[in-house]
Amino acid sequence: MNNSIYNFPMPENEKIYDYFPGSHERNLLDREIAKQSADVVEVPLIIGGKEVRTGNFGEVRLPHNHNKVVARYHKAGRKEIEMAIKASMEAHKSWSNLSWTIRASIMLKAAKLLSTAYRPVRLSLPVYALNPKHISVHRSSPVLQISTTQQLNNSTTKLLNL
């Protein structure tokens, strides 16, 4: 048993900015959008904390300009899906062994970074749903793309030997 006294801040909504033309927040956002639109980013899969490149690409296009490709992401196949399931099960074990105070501290730090230092980046990210049966792909946050929910369920069942 831990006899510590914990002091976590009360939850608050983050500050709402107006983003008026010429405002500091608007200028930061405009610069980030221009920066992200200038280059085509290659997004690898991240499995077990390591970058995995399959060479099988999908494209991310601007929602308001379908001719503009902003990223190319590596698609996962059966092998990568099984690797990701195995890695996530291993991560679950180590994450579960952390005390709730450490897990809460990590999440609070991530939330603070997303609402402060990375706010312009977060707000400028286009989110794309590839297809209702696909998992969404996010421009700067590499997400495992799985062909269908059934493929994920089959891989999970096979891996767990259920």
C-alpha positions as CSV (number, residue, x, y, z in Angstrom):
1,M,0.0,0.0,0.0
2,N,1.2,3.5,-0.8
3,N,0.7,6.1,1.9
4,S,1.3,9.1,-0.5
5,I,-1.0,12.0,-0.9
6,Y,-1.6,12.7,-4.6
7,N,-2.2,16.1,-6.0
8,F,-3.7,16.0,-9.5
9,P,-5.2,19.2,-10.9
10,M,-8.9,19.6,-11.4
11,P,-9.9,19.0,-15.0
12,E,-10.4,22.2,-17.0
13,N,-11.4,22.9,-20.6
14,E,-8.5,24.3,-22.6
15,K,-8.5,27.9,-23.5
16,I,-10.6,28.8,-26.6
17,Y,-8.8,31.0,-29.1
18,D,-10.6,33.1,-31.7
19,Y,-8.0,32.8,-34.5
20,F,-8.8,36.2,-35.9
21,P,-6.8,37.2,-38.9
22,G,-3.5,38.6,-37.8
23,S,-3.7,37.1,-34.3
24,H,-0.7,35.3,-32.9
25,E,-2.7,32.0,-32.8
26,R,-3.9,32.4,-36.4
27,N,-0.3,33.2,-37.6
28,L,1.0,30.0,-35.8
29,L,-1.8,27.9,-37.4
30,D,-1.3,29.4,-40.9
31,R,2.5,28.7,-40.7
32,E,1.9,25.1,-39.6
33,I,-0.6,24.5,-42.4
34,A,1.8,26.0,-45.0
35,K,4.6,23.9,-43.6
36,Q,2.6,20.6,-43.7
37,S,1.2,21.4,-47.2
38,A,4.7,22.0,-48.6
39,D,6.1,18.5,-48.4
40,V,4.8,15.0,-49.0
41,V,5.5,13.1,-45.7
42,E,6.2,9.4,-45.7
43,V,4.4,7.8,-42.7
44,P,5.7,4.4,-41.6
45,L,3.8,2.0,-39.4
46,I,4.9,2.1,-35.8
47,I,4.9,-1.3,-34.3
48,G,6.4,-1.9,-30.9
49,G,8.0,1.5,-31.0
50,K,9.9,0.8,-34.2
51,E,9.3,2.1,-37.7
52,V,8.1,-0.5,-40.2
53,R,8.1,0.2,-43.9
54,T,6.3,-2.1,-46.2
55,G,6.6,-0.4,-49.6
56,N,2.9,-0.8,-50.1
57,F,1.7,2.8,-50.0
58,G,-1.6,4.6,-49.6
59,E,-2.0,8.4,-50.2
60,V,-3.4,11.1,-47.9
61,R,-5.0,14.0,-49.8
62,L,-6.3,17.3,-48.7
63,P,-10.1,17.1,-48.1
64,H,-10.7,20.4,-50.0
65,N,-8.1,19.7,-52.8
66,H,-8.1,16.0,-53.8
67,N,-5.2,16.7,-56.3
68,K,-2.9,17.6,-53.4
69,V,-1.1,14.6,-51.8
70,V,0.2,15.5,-48.3
71,A,1.4,12.1,-47.2
72,R,2.1,8.6,-48.3
73,Y,1.6,5.9,-45.6
74,H,2.7,2.3,-45.5
75,K,-0.1,-0.1,-45.5
76,A,0.0,-3.1,-43.2
77,G,-0.4,-6.7,-44.4
78,R,-1.1,-9.8,-42.4
79,K,2.5,-10.0,-41.1
80,E,2.4,-6.4,-39.8
81,I,-1.0,-6.9,-38.2
82,E,0.1,-9.9,-36.3
83,M,3.3,-8.0,-35.2
84,A,1.2,-5.1,-34.0
85,I,-1.2,-7.4,-32.0
86,K,1.8,-9.1,-30.4
87,A,3.4,-5.8,-29.5
88,S,0.2,-4.3,-28.1
89,M,-0.3,-7.3,-25.9
90,E,3.3,-6.9,-24.6
91,A,2.8,-3.2,-24.1
92,H,-0.4,-3.9,-22.1
93,K,1.6,-6.0,-19.7
94,S,4.1,-3.3,-18.9
95,W,1.5,-0.5,-18.9
96,S,-0.7,-2.5,-16.5
97,N,2.3,-3.0,-14.1
98,L,2.7,0.8,-13.7
99,S,0.9,2.4,-10.8
100,W,-2.2,4.4,-11.7
101,T,-0.4,7.6,-10.6
102,I,2.3,7.1,-13.1
103,R,-0.2,6.3,-15.9
104,A,-2.2,9.4,-14.9
105,S,0.9,11.6,-14.9
106,I,1.8,10.4,-18.4
107,M,-1.6,11.2,-19.8
108,L,-1.7,14.6,-18.1
109,K,1.7,15.5,-19.6
110,A,0.5,14.3,-23.1
111,A,-2.7,16.4,-22.7
112,K,-0.7,19.5,-21.7
113,L,1.6,19.1,-24.6
114,L,-1.3,18.8,-27.1
115,S,-3.0,21.9,-25.7
116,T,0.1,24.0,-25.6
117,A,3.4,23.3,-27.5
118,Y,1.7,21.1,-30.2
119,R,-1.6,22.9,-30.4
120,P,-0.9,24.5,-33.9
121,V,0.2,21.1,-35.2
122,R,-2.8,19.3,-33.7
123,L,-5.3,21.8,-35.2
124,S,-3.7,21.7,-38.6
125,L,-3.9,17.9,-39.0
126,P,-6.4,16.7,-41.5
127,V,-8.1,13.5,-40.4
128,Y,-9.1,11.1,-43.1
129,A,-11.5,8.2,-42.8
130,L,-10.5,6.0,-45.7
131,N,-13.6,3.9,-45.8
132,P,-16.2,2.9,-43.1
133,K,-14.6,-0.6,-42.9
134,H,-11.1,0.8,-42.5
135,I,-9.4,2.4,-39.6
136,S,-8.8,6.1,-39.9
137,V,-5.4,7.4,-40.9
138,H,-4.0,10.5,-39.3
139,R,-1.4,12.6,-41.1
140,S,1.3,12.9,-38.4
141,S,0.3,10.1,-36.1
142,P,1.1,6.9,-37.9
143,V,-1.8,4.5,-37.4
144,L,-1.9,0.9,-38.5
145,Q,-4.2,0.6,-41.5
146,I,-6.2,-2.6,-41.5
147,S,-8.3,-3.8,-44.4
148,T,-11.4,-4.9,-42.6
149,T,-12.6,-5.4,-39.0
150,Q,-12.9,-9.1,-39.9
151,Q,-9.2,-9.3,-40.8
152,L,-8.3,-7.8,-37.5
153,N,-10.6,-10.3,-35.6
154,N,-9.2,-13.2,-37.6
155,S,-5.6,-12.2,-36.8
156,T,-6.4,-11.7,-33.1
157,T,-8.2,-15.0,-32.9
158,K,-5.2,-16.8,-34.6
159,L,-2.6,-15.1,-32.4
160,L,-4.5,-15.9,-29.2
161,N,-5.2,-19.5,-30.4
162,L,-8.9,-19.1,-29.5
